[in-house]
Amino acid sequence: MNGTLGGTNSDFVPVLGLSKAQGEELLEKLEAGETLTVTVAVEGAEVSESTSHNVIATKKPDKEKDSGQIVIVGAHHDSVEGAPGANDDASGTATTLELARVLSDIPNDTELRFITFGAEENGLLGSYAYVDTLTEDEIGRTVGMFQLDMVGSRDAGKLTMFTVDGKANIVTDLGSGVGARLSEKVNYGKEGRSDHVPFSEVGVPAALFIHSPTEPWYHTPEDTIDKISKAKLQEVAEIVGAAVYLIAHEDTPPVKKTKAGPKKGFFNQFESSQQETE
C-alpha cells in the first residue's frame, strides 16, 4: 500500500490505512453484531528534521534586448523511499539539465530559470519554498512554468499536459502547437500533484508534462533505468525546448500571460529559424 494524504492539517481527522482483507474482516464482525474495540500500535516511526535543496541555474537575458519576462523549466530530483526513481523523476531532472545545456547559447531576451526541486514527494515542499522567495514583481514577470515529471517510461501512456484548473494557458498552447509540428498534438487535462501547483496558485501559467496513464511500477522498486525510453525523453525535450525557445529567443515577440495562446507568427518564426539552423 502506498497512499498519499498530503501534509499535516489539523482540520482533518486522523487517517489509518489497512489492507482490503483486514477491512473485510472487521466489516464481517460488525455485520455479525459484534462491538469492536481496535488498538493500533505504531512501530518504527520517528519524527525528525531533514534538509532538502533546490538547484537553480539562471540564464540572464541580453541587457539591450531584455523583455523583462521570465520562463521556468522544472523537475523534482527526489524519489519515494524504496524506489530508485529512474522515471520519477530522474527522467525529468535529466531532461531539465539537457534543456539547460541546449538553450545555454541562444540569444535570449527572456530570463531562463532551470530548477530541480527537492522534497516534492513530501508535499511539494521544494517548489512551495521556492515560490515563497519570489517577489510580486518576479511573479508578475513569469510568463510560463514547464514542469517535467515522469517523462521517460517506456510503459506509460501518451505525453499529456496537465494544468491545475484544467484550462489552457500559454504553456499548454505552445506545447500543443509545437507538438503538432514535431510529432503529434499533445492533449491537456486537469491534475495537480506536482511542482507546477505552487506556481499556478500565485497566478503563473504552469503545466505538468507527463505520460498518462502512468506505468504499472510507479512508486515501486521496479522504477529502474532499464525501463526508460530514449525516444520519449527526446520527444519531451524537443517539444518543451522548442516552446521555451519561442518565448525566450530575442527574435520572437513577448507573450502575454493573461491571454492563452501564442501570438500570431510564433510558429512561422520558429520554423524559419529551424530551416536556417539546418
N, C-alpha and C positions, 0 to 999 in steps of 0.2 A: 504494500500500500504506500502511496506517495501523494498525499494531499497537500494543497496549498491554501492556507487560510488568510494570508496577509499578515500585517503587523499587529502588535498588541493594541487592543482597543477596549476600553472599559465599558463602552456602550453595548457590547455583545456578551452573550452568555458563554461560559466555558464550553469547549467542544472536545469530545473524545472520539477517536476513530477506532473501529474494531472490524473484524472480518465479517463477511456475509454469514458464514457458518455460526460464528458467535452470536450475531444478531438474531438469526433464526432460532437458535437455542433459547435465547431469552424470550423471544416472542412466543414460542411454543409454551413456555412455562406460564407466561402472562395469560395466554388464551385458555390455559387449563385452570385458571383461577388462583394461581399462586401469587403471594405477595413477595416481591423480591427486594432484597437489600444487597447492593453491589458495592464492593470495596475495590478501590484501584490503588495499586502500588506502583510508583514510578521508580524505575531503576536505571542507573547510569546517566541520569540527566545532570546538567550543570548550567549555571548562568555565568557567563564570562564576557569580557570585552575584547574585541579584536580590532585591528586596524586594516582598513582597505584603502585602495588607491585608485584614483582616476589618472589616466595617462593622456596628456593633451599635447598635440602638435598644431601649431598655428602658422599659416602662410599668409603673411600680410599682403595687401594689395599694392599695386603701383601707386605711390603717393599722388602722382599727377593725374591719375585717372580713377581715383578712389570713389566708388559709388556710395560708400557708406554702409553697404549691406554685408550680411554675414550668412554663411551656409555651414551647417554642421553635418558631418558624417560620423556615425557612432556605432558601437557594438559593445557587448559586455565580455570581459575576459575571465569571469569566474564560472564555476560549474557547481552542480549539486554534489553533495557528498556521495562518494562511491561511483560516480560517473566520470569517465575520462574527459568527456566534453568535446569530442572531436567536431561534432556538428553544433552542439550547444555549449559554448558559442565560439570555439576556436575558428570555425568557418567564417563567422562574421568579423572576428578580430583580424584574421589573415587578409580578408578582402579589404578591410579598412586600411590596413598597413600598405597593401598593394596600391590602393587608390591614392594614398598619400604620396607614394613614390612616383606613380604615373603623372599625377597632377602637379608635382612639385616644380615643374619647369614651364607651366603655361603662363602667359602674360595675363594676370587676373586683376580685375577692378573690384573684386569682391573678396572679403576676408574669408579664408577657408580654415575651419577648425576640424581636426580629426581626433576623435576622443574614444578611448576604450574605458568603459566604466567598470568599477568594482562593485561587488555585493548586489548585483541585480537579482540573484536568486534569493536574497534575503529580504526582498521587498523594494526593489529599485532604489536602494539606498544611495548608490553612487551617483545616479543621474539626478535624483532629488537634491543631493548635496551640491551638485554642480549648478543646477538651475537656481538654487538659493544664492549662489555667488554672483549671478548675473544682475546687472543694473537694469533699471527700467529702459534706459537708452539702448542697451545691448539687446534686450528682449524685443524692443520695437524695431531694431535694425536686422534681426534674424529672420530671413525670409523663407527658410526651409531647413528641416532636420530629417536626415535619412538614417533610419535605424536598421542595421543588418543583424538579424538574429536567426540562426539555423538556416543558412543559405547554401548548404553543400551536400545534404544527404541524398544518396542515390535512390533511396527507398521512400522518400517523401513525395508529395504531390507537386502541383504546378506552382510557380512563383506567383505570389499574391501580395498585394499591398493592403495593409490594414491601418485605418485611422480610428481614433478613439470614438468619434461620433458616427463613423460610417459614411461621412460625406467626403466628396472630392476636395482636394486643395492643390496648390501649385506643385507639391511633391508628387502626388498621385497622377496628376495630369501630365507632368513631364515624364514620369516613369512609364505611363501608358503610351504616350506618344513616341518615345524613343524605342520602347519595346516593340511597337508595331513596325518600326523601320528596321530594327536589327534582327528580330526573331518573330515574335508574335505579341499581340496586345496583352498587357498584364492587367488583370482584373483587380478590383479593390473591394474591401468589405469593412466590417466593424469588429474591432478587437483591441483590447488593452494588453496588459501583462508584459510589457517590455519597456525599454528606456525611452520610447517616444512619448510615453504618457505624461511625465512631468513637463515636457516642453509644450505639449498640447494644452495642458491645464493653464499655462500662462499666456496662451494665445499665439504660440509659434506654430505655423503649419508643419505638421510632422506625420510621418508614416513609417510603419514597420514593414520591412521587406523580409518575407519568409516563405518557405514552401509549405503548402497546405493541401491535404492533411499531413500531419507530421508522421515521421517514421515510427514503426512499432516499438523501437527501443529508446524512445525519448526518455531522458532522465534515468537511464539504466547503465549498468557496467558495459553494455554492448555498444555504447556510443563511441566507437573506435574509428581510427583514421582509415581503415581498410574499406569503410562504407561511404567514404567521401567521393563525390563525383566532381572531377575537374571541369567537366562541361558545365555543370550547374554553377560552380564558382565563377567560371568565365562569363556566363550569361549575366549573372547578377552584377559582376564588376563592370561589364560593358554598359549595361543599362543605367546603373547608378552613376558611373563615371561620366557617361555622356550627358545625363541630366544635370549633374553638377557643373560640367563644362559649359552647358548652355546658360547657366546663371552667372558663372564666375568669369568667363572669358571676357576680356576687355572689349571685344568687337560685338558682343551681344548686348541688347538693351537691358536696363534694370527691370526687375519684376515687381509687381505689386502684390504683397502678401494678402491683401484684403480681397483680392479677386482671383478666383480659381482659373487656372489655365494659363499657359504661356502666351506672351504677346505674339501677334502675327509676325511671321518672318523668322522666329526662333529656329524652327526645324530646317528651313531653307538655308539659313546661315550655317547651321551645323553640317548639313550635307555638303555645302560648298567647301567648308574648311576640311572636311574629311577627304574630299577629292584632291584638294591641294596637298594634304599630308601624304596621300598615297602617291 
